[in-house]
């Protein structure tokens, strides 16, 4: 599970000037932008980077333009649709949190039923596209990832357990496996190693954001780790997962070569160092820095996976 960067805080219930009548003039561009925002495009972009990196690594070169475009479109529709369903289900807590209250559904710009229909339809389109343009395994994996995100994380875990992001984070780890299956038609150990990287990356990534938004999560009753545990325990947990991530991130180097391995070691070392600094830092400036670094970390790591696999080794 990949978290969005914090948005501009607006008091719950506040409506931005001009929003109330923006559709009375039938502003098609604004409506399209609102529907696009349901797909959580910043998260979606990072997911597509991991899918593309895995595809290039699996092919040990460019997989082909038509296959790549079809796979990325299918992955975007599938994941984006699941995100829209998440926006539909979480509209009650989104309306209370300052970070999310201006989203289209809680602010009333898009009806909940329309958001749900959009999400289900977009996800279905993505799965069908993958099945027709790539292969059934890739389509099945994309479907599994979307269903896991909606039913296991969003509906079940998010509001019920402190382990929500630990287990639910697996949903965000499906794109590289999908990309690998698109190229090879199989799921082999390198694909599972890339899955594991995102799985162990998710908790420290999300907990650093949750520390910054702890009060908002507490107000809506979502038991993120910083809400139900002490500040120190959360910081220690971030360090533990960062260390595990460093070890796990080196495993793909068995198949992807020395450039990837050296890059993963450097990136992982920086991740651990930033996490350890959080044990003694006053305030939460370090958490903001770690959160934003974690986004760059994942994008660069999968870029290294693609380049490392192409180079002879």
Helices and strands as residue ranges (DSSP letters): G 19-21, H 28-38, H 41-59, H 65-89, H 91-94, H 112-133, H 136-147, I 148-157, H 164-168, G 169-173, H 174-184, H 189-212, H 214-219, H 225-228, H 231-251, H 253-256, H 258-277, H 285-310
